[in-house]
Amino acid sequence: MEKKLHIKFKKVIFLVMALFLSSHMLIAQTGVVKGIVTDSQGDLPGATIKVEGTSKGVITDSKGSFTLENVPVGKQTITASFIGYKSISKAVTIIEGKTIELTFTLEEDIYTLQDVTVTASKRSERIQDVSQSISAIDGKHLDALGITDANDYIKNLPGITTVQIEPTKVDIIIRGVSPIAGNASTVGYYVGETPISAGWQTPSVSSYDVERIEVLRGPQGTLYGEGSMGGTIKIIPNKANVNDFSAKFSPQFSVTEGLNQQYNGMINVPLIKNRLAVRATGYYQDDAGYFNNVGLDSTKATYANTFKKAGGRAELLFIATDKLFFKASAIYNKGDAGGRFIANDNYEQNSNIPEEMIDEYEIYSLTGDYNFSFAELTVTGSYFKQSWDNIQQIPPETAASVNGLFGMFGIPARDAIWQDISSKNSSFSTEARLVSTTPGPLKWTAGAYYNEFKSDFAYAGEAEPAMTQEQIDMVAGIILGTPPGAITGSLYQNNIQNPEQIAVFGEVNYDITSKLNILAGLRVFKETNNYTSYTDGIFNVLTTGKMPETLTGESDESVVNPKFTLTFKPIENVLTYATASKGFRRGGLNVDISVYPDVTDPYFKSESFWNYELGLKTSLLDGRLIANAAFYYNDWTDMQVVTRNIVGLQLIENVGKAHTTGADFEINWMPLKGLILSLNGNYTIAQTDVDIQTPVNTSVDEEFITIPKGTDLPLIPKITLNMSAQYKIAFSKDASLTPRVDYNYTGESKSAVPNMIDGEKLPAYNKIDLRVTYDYKKYAAYLFVNNLTDERIISNYFGNDPVLGKVYYMGRPRTIGIGFNLLF
């Protein structure tokens, strides 16, 4: 027996050696082709490199580089291609064991449509190859549209609804996932590698000189974590170019009611050829406004909602070796608004004081990338800091009741009562991830993430003229019997929270066959949150009966977010997929619980969201027709809703379940040379799945009504539709004229206040934009008219003014302008 085993063992060794030698001989009959693909703007990630006549091919990485290994010896033809560009083929002779280096520079082809490379899955892929519902646009097309604020692109995408709260903040709703309540975002917002979602309102971000914008619809809980329950938005700035100097200047002038001005500029300077470069952008904006404040003397302000913004971005890129590079960046932005963006439908507002708002943020990040032979390692650390301050007048009816009370004590009536709302947010985050790069059926991503967020929100109220401490002590002593100094100031509240999160995540992507792929992902994280709240002030005590107090608390939660996707490619350029994915949004603390005697638990829980989606992506007619569609059903659990609200002291509760279901689609077609027709739209039904109890009015001992199952969720139009047509007329190789028309239809919805059952109806609207661009070499000039028909655009209901009636968040009326893009 031992002899037989010995003989068999020798045979196994011989077989292994034979296989090794034969494989070595086979490998020896091949060579390597490596190189880079560029276009007129620089590196071109996502381009396809193929060896003609074989199945061998690769995609260029984020730096436009590629490596083709095991290319058979002899004469071969290597082709570089990218949708929207003319393909280039080069004949080479492969020598055994040798490496050949190639460079491809692709030119734009106006016979085909744009196909953007995205990094939604943390790796560079053609958007049509990603099994997700994604919209994306690159910087070149943003320039062509004159878009310098990312929200101007995002708001016209299928399934997206935006409510412009202020010029520096916007409410983004994806597929009906509206932040009805709570203190965390439902949409993840990234600038580069930095998450900047601060609460449920997203800061306005400049999109000048960016590589692309990506909008991922549906929960992104696996790779992007908490806060991406509805989807994720990524703004990827242009990288510094270590090879060539470049500069760009883009002024724009327009008229709404007064003159609006914008100035944007960029400069890129190589400091050490092929190694070190710096790229910087700067911008300044001055809008004249278009709301007339009837409550102010006309000599104090021409228009209430004037707006100024200034800032910039700087990036330093250092290429240490061909495998290691570092990137450091800094962003600064400051916005100053002359008043709130609320008015009646005649663009009038009523305030006795200028309601100025200042918003300022800074972003710092440092990223290192290293290319191993099997994977790319990315380590990044970032810091986001934001502060804003807003002076607001308290509604006149509230001021009237306070003045009536003061009159009983012989205190003169106040001209106005206002509050100064301020917020300071900061976020530190770091992530380390490995993304596989080896060819083959298996692809994987693994990483770890840490984030610490701090929020300090306060509002201080005061009267005009201000209350004296003696007056406060007299009122409090007579009504409440408190000693002098027990209540200080008119109104003050300070809420502080400090969530901290640590997570690990991963995705595995496997080609079962050439047509069938399966993906599984998982993110596991733990989050703790510390809360502190302090309240004081005579107005607060008199209206709520709540004495000054400090409230503290702590919560912690462990969460698992899975994702599963099955992808089937029946034929080339047709992709179908089925996805189930989970999202999550953290809970919080009700700081004003003492106002509601029947409520004993101050915490509201986190909410979760399961997305079930079927998608289809097609690229037909040699790239001249791209049509994508997705059908989805979203199951919302432990939805956070404001169930009570007494003079701004909210109670947030988890009320059960809701769902959103619908479809979105995108079609881009080039029927003729230079003519591009685009159509996208969305249909969404968003409703409650349980009965919800909510108060009738704002008294403590109030009656409750029932919001029945099947009630529509607020701020979600059932239908949105966007169409555009542009025709590029080429006069010569260097000169062209491109007229363009955009049409947007947003269906009716209802407001978020006073509650879901009887919210104010928000009418449907149509919006038409026109644009004509003349390009000559590196220069462009354009004329535009936005909101051609001067449509009254109402995005949300604010309240009722005793002088003006209903007041809304209003969109911009007709605006006419001219602009230039100058590239040096």
C-alpha positions, 0 to 999 in steps of 0.5 A: 500500500505504501509503495502504491501511495508513493508511486501515486504521489510521484505521479502527482508531483510529475503532473504538477511540474508538467503543468507548471512548466507548460504554463510557464512556456505559454506565458513566455509566448506573450508580452505586455502592452501598457500606456495611457489614454488622454483627450484634449482635457487630460487623462481619460479614465474608463476608456476601453483598450482591446486586442483586436481579434481576441477577447482580451481587453481592459478599462483605463483607471482613474489616471487614464492608465492601462496594462494589457498582460499576456498579449500573444506574440506577433503582430497585433492591433490595439484599439482604444475607444470611448463612447463620444470619441473617435476610436484609434487603432495602432499596429504593434509587434509583440515580443516575447517577455517584452513591454510595449508602451503606447499613448492614445489621444482621443478626439471628440466625435459629434456622431455619438453621445456622451458616455461618462465614466463614474466611480459609483462603485469606488472603481472607474466604470462606464456608466452604462456598465454599472448596475445602478440607476445613475445620472452623470455629467462631465465638466465639459458638458457642464461648461457647455450648459453654463452650470456653475452650481451643482444643484442647477444640474441635479434638479432636472434629473429624473426622480429628483425634487429640490426645495431651495430653502435659501440660496446657500441651502437646498432640500434634495429629495430622491425618489420620494425619500423626503426628510420629513423630520429628524436631524440627519440627511437622507441624501449623501453629499460628497465633494471628492472624498469628503462627506458634507451632508450637514443635517437635512439641508445640503450646502450649495456647492460650486461645480465650476472646473469639476471632472464630473457630477454623479447622482446615484438613485436609491440607498447606497448603504453599503459603500457610502453608509448612513445618510445615503438612504435616498441616494448619493451625490458626488462632485469630483473636482478636476485633478491638477495636471502635472504636465501642462499649464492651463487657465480659464476665465468665465464671466457671466452677466444677467438681469432678473430685476437688477444686474447679476454678476458671476466671475469664475476662474481656474489656473493649473501650474506644473511645479515639477514636470511630471511630478508636482502641480497645483490647480486653483479655482476662484469665484465671485457672485453678486445677485441683485435679488427680486423680492420686494420687502413691503415691511421695510422703508424702500431706502433700506433695501432695493430687493430683500433677497440679494445674494453674494458668494465668494470662494475657491478651491486649491489642490496640490497633486504629487506623483511620488512614483508610477504607483504612488501619488498624494493629493491635498485640497482645500475649499472655502465658500462664503455666502451672504443673503440679504433676506429669506427666500420667501414671498407671495406669488407676486414676489413680495414679502413682509418683514420689519427687519432685514433678515440677513443670512451668512453661510460659510464653510471650509473643506480640507482633505488629504488622499494617498493612492498606491497601486499594488499588483492586485489592488488599488489602496486609497487612504483619505482623511477630510475635515468639513466645517460649516457655520451659518447665521440667520436673523429672522422676524417672528411671525406678526401674530406672535408679536401681537400676542406678546405685546398684549401680554406686555401691555398688562404690565405697562411695558411698551409694545415692541416694534418687532420680535426677531430671532438669531438662528445660528449653526456650527457643524464640523465633521472629520472622516477617514476611510481606507479601502482596497479595490481589486484591479486584477483581470478575471471574473472576480472583483472586490472592494473592502474598506473601513470608515470613521466619522465624527460629527459635531453640531451646535445649533442655537437660536436667540430671540429678542425684541426691538427695542430689546427687553431689559433684565428688570422688565424680564424679572418683573414679568417672571416674578409676577406670573411665575413667582421666580426670583430675579435672575432666574430667567435671563434674556428674551429667548435662548435655546442651544442644542448640541449633538456629537454622533461618532461612527465606525464602519467596515464594508465590502462588496464582491462582484463575480461573473458567473458567465460572460452574461451573468454577474452577481454582487453582494455587499455589506456594511456593518457600523456602530454609531454613538451620539451624545446630546446636550440641550439648554433653554432659557428666556422669558418668551420661551417660559411664558409660551410653553410653561417650561422653566430653563433647564439643561438636558443631556443624553446618549444613544448608541446603535449597531446597524447592518446594511446589505446589498444584492444585485443580479446582472444579466447581459443578454446581448452586447450593449444591453444590461438588465439588473435586479437589486435589493439594498438597504439604507439607514438614517440615525435617530435623535433626541427630543430636547423639548420633551417637558412641554408634552407631559404624556411623553416619557421617552425623549428619543426617537429611533433610527429609520431604515429603508429597503429598496427593490429595483429592476433596471434596464440599460441600453446603448444602441445604433452605434452609440447614437441612442442610449435608453435607461429605465428603472422600476422601484419599490421602497419600504420605509420603516420607523419613519420620523415625523413631527407629530407636535409643534408648539411655537417651534418646540417640535416632538419627533416620533417614529410613526411606523411605515410608508412606501414609495414606488415608481419608475424613472427613465432617461433617453438620449438620441442623436438622429442626425449629425450634431442633433441631440434629443434628450428625455427623462422623467419619473413617476412616484407614488409615496404614501403612508402605510399606517394611521398617524396621530397628529395634533389639531392645533398647538395647545398642550391639551390638544385634540388629535386627528388621524392621518389615514393610511394611504395619505400622500407624503409631502413635497413629492410630485407624482410626475416630473418630466424634462426634455431638451434639444440641441443642434451643433452646427459646425462652420469649420473645424474650429467654429460652431454654433449650438442652439439649445432648448430645455423644458421642465414639467413638475407635477403638483404636490403638497407642502410639508406644513401644517401636516401631511393630511391638509398640507397646502397644495403646490401647483404644477409648473412648466419651465422653459430655458433657451441658450445659444452658444458660439464656440471658436477654438478655445473660446465660447460665448453664449446667450440665455433666457431662463424661465422664458414664460416667467412661470411662478415656481412654488416649491414649498409653502411657508405660512400665512402673512396678515398683510400679504396672505400665503407666503411660499418658497419661490423660484427665480422669475425670468432671467436673461443673460450673456456669458463667456468661457475663455480657455488659455 
